[in-house]
Amino acid sequence: MEKQQAYYSLWTRFGVSAYDENRVPEEAELPYITYQVLLGDLDEPIYPVATLWKRDTSWTWLDAKLSEISRYITEMSPIPLDEGYMNVTKGTPFAERTSDPNDKTIIGYRLNLGIEFLTQY
């Protein structure tokens, strides 16, 4: 699996659509995850940000989904790649609340990650 495929597969496993933050389709329906596409060389760490978005007045659903994502990242094994592995860790802080500046009913969590692409050797 290529690095971009592995990173995309990380976000699509949580039951919501996931999009490159610069390529969200006009017809996309909330909730969804947007993510930065940062690709480092093997053995070079990167620190991308992803955001979990939902139109809501309550944080209940977002809190539950954040817990699910947090558990998965904490327990996951490195993801195999064609040339090695992708190891994902939670950044500090892991999550912070955010909202759409143009529509305060769209709220979310910005997630900070650490990712290393490790060689097999």
Kinemage of the C-alpha trace (Angstrom):
@kinemage 1
@onewidth
@group {chain A} dominant
@subgroup {mainchain}
@vectorlist {calphas} color= white
{ca met a 1} P 0.000 0.000 0.000
{ca glu a 2} L 1.269 3.504 -0.812
{ca lys a 3} L 1.592 6.187 1.900
{ca gln a 4} L -1.392 8.221 0.663
{ca gln a 5} L -3.601 5.116 0.525
{ca ala a 6} L -2.599 4.121 4.061
{ca tyr a 7} L -3.304 7.586 5.420
{ca tyr a 8} L -6.696 7.755 3.669
{ca ser a 9} L -7.578 4.277 4.979
{ca leu a 10} L -6.931 5.497 8.526
{ca trp a 11} L -9.751 8.059 8.243
{ca thr a 12} L -12.285 5.973 6.335
{ca arg a 13} L -12.629 3.337 9.052
{ca phe a 14} L -14.780 5.469 11.383
{ca gly a 15} L -18.109 5.329 9.541
{ca val a 16} L -18.010 8.831 8.047
{ca ser a 17} L -16.692 10.151 4.744
{ca ala a 18} L -13.130 11.488 4.671
{ca tyr a 19} L -11.711 14.126 2.337
{ca asp a 20} L -8.442 15.869 1.618
{ca glu a 21} L -9.036 19.249 3.285
{ca asn a 22} L -8.465 20.961 -0.076
{ca arg a 23} L -10.835 18.685 -2.024
{ca val a 24} L -14.150 18.549 -0.147
{ca pro a 25} L -16.927 18.137 -2.750
{ca glu a 26} L -19.667 20.779 -2.820
{ca glu a 27} L -22.259 18.030 -2.292
{ca ala a 28} L -20.472 16.517 0.759
{ca glu a 29} L -22.849 15.867 3.640
{ca leu a 30} L -21.886 16.233 7.280
{ca pro a 31} L -20.583 14.544 9.325
{ca tyr a 32} L -17.199 14.025 7.685
{ca ile a 33} L -13.473 14.168 8.361
{ca thr a 34} L -11.076 16.483 6.552
{ca tyr a 35} L -7.361 15.755 6.691
{ca gln a 36} L -4.098 17.377 5.657
{ca val a 37} L -2.055 15.542 3.085
{ca leu a 38} L 1.539 15.745 4.278
{ca leu a 39} L 3.894 13.068 3.032
{ca gly a 40} L 7.368 12.751 4.449
{ca asp a 41} L 10.232 10.540 3.441
{ca leu a 42} L 10.792 7.191 5.106
{ca asp a 43} L 12.087 7.644 8.648
{ca glu a 44} L 10.998 11.314 8.670
{ca pro a 45} L 8.162 12.231 11.095
{ca ile a 46} L 5.294 14.481 9.991
{ca tyr a 47} L 2.598 16.182 12.070
{ca pro a 48} L -0.671 16.436 10.124
{ca val a 49} L -4.000 17.759 11.376
{ca ala a 50} L -7.425 16.247 10.685
{ca thr a 51} L -10.807 17.690 11.626
{ca leu a 52} L -13.986 15.813 12.485
{ca trp a 53} L -16.978 17.987 11.445
{ca lys a 54} L -20.708 17.783 12.222
{ca arg a 55} L -23.688 20.137 12.096
{ca asp a 56} L -25.085 20.006 15.626
{ca thr a 57} L -25.809 21.990 18.767
{ca ser a 58} L -24.538 19.207 21.036
{ca trp a 59} L -21.057 17.723 21.388
{ca thr a 60} L -22.382 14.256 22.350
{ca trp a 61} L -21.924 12.551 18.964
{ca leu a 62} L -18.574 14.263 18.387
{ca asp a 63} L -17.322 13.265 21.854
{ca ala a 64} L -18.248 9.618 21.221
{ca lys a 65} L -16.582 9.612 17.782
{ca leu a 66} L -13.486 11.301 19.225
{ca ser a 67} L -13.257 8.549 21.865
{ca glu a 68} L -13.529 5.904 19.142
{ca ile a 69} L -10.748 7.519 17.086
{ca ser a 70} L -8.564 7.991 20.169
{ca arg a 71} L -8.940 4.334 21.192
{ca tyr a 72} L -8.163 3.130 17.693
{ca ile a 73} L -4.997 5.215 17.371
{ca thr a 74} L -3.816 4.166 20.842
{ca glu a 75} L -4.350 0.450 20.118
{ca met a 76} L -3.489 0.265 16.410
{ca ser a 77} L -0.501 -1.571 14.994
{ca pro a 78} L 1.698 0.092 12.400
{ca ile a 79} L 0.041 0.023 8.952
{ca pro a 80} L 2.047 -1.980 6.371
{ca leu a 81} L 3.275 -0.040 3.328
{ca asp a 82} L 4.981 -1.146 0.124
{ca glu a 83} L 8.347 0.009 1.497
{ca gly a 84} L 7.834 -0.232 5.247
{ca tyr a 85} L 5.241 0.836 7.828
{ca met a 86} L 3.216 3.871 8.864
{ca asn a 87} L 3.123 4.426 12.621
{ca val a 88} L 0.468 6.852 13.917
{ca thr a 89} L 0.502 8.496 17.349
{ca lys a 90} L -1.605 11.159 19.026
{ca gly a 91} L -0.131 14.668 19.106
{ca thr a 92} L -0.208 17.071 22.018
{ca pro a 93} L -2.835 18.219 22.473
{ca phe a 94} L -4.600 15.402 20.674
{ca ala a 95} L -7.880 17.250 20.135
{ca glu a 96} L -9.280 20.746 20.395
{ca arg a 97} L -12.763 22.052 19.700
{ca thr a 98} L -13.371 24.183 16.618
{ca ser a 99} L -16.237 25.579 14.561
{ca asp a 100} L -16.833 26.909 11.072
{ca pro a 101} L -16.331 30.697 11.209
{ca asn a 102} L -19.179 31.161 8.687
{ca asp a 103} L -21.686 28.797 10.322
{ca lys a 104} L -21.560 28.286 14.097
{ca thr a 105} L -23.854 25.232 13.846
{ca ile a 106} L -20.957 23.350 12.212
{ca ile a 107} L -18.703 22.214 15.037
{ca gly a 108} L -15.848 19.785 15.277
{ca tyr a 109} L -12.621 18.532 16.759
{ca arg a 110} L -9.220 19.330 15.271
{ca leu a 111} L -6.984 16.280 15.765
{ca asn a 112} L -3.191 16.549 15.987
{ca leu a 113} L -1.200 13.501 14.948
{ca gly a 114} L 2.346 12.291 14.677
{ca ile a 115} L 3.155 9.952 11.793
{ca glu a 116} L 6.361 8.132 10.980
{ca phe a 117} L 6.945 6.206 7.785
{ca leu a 118} L 9.362 3.481 8.862
{ca thr a 119} L 11.498 1.219 6.678
{ca gln a 120} L 11.345 -2.548 6.994
{ca tyr a 121} L 15.038 -2.834 7.797
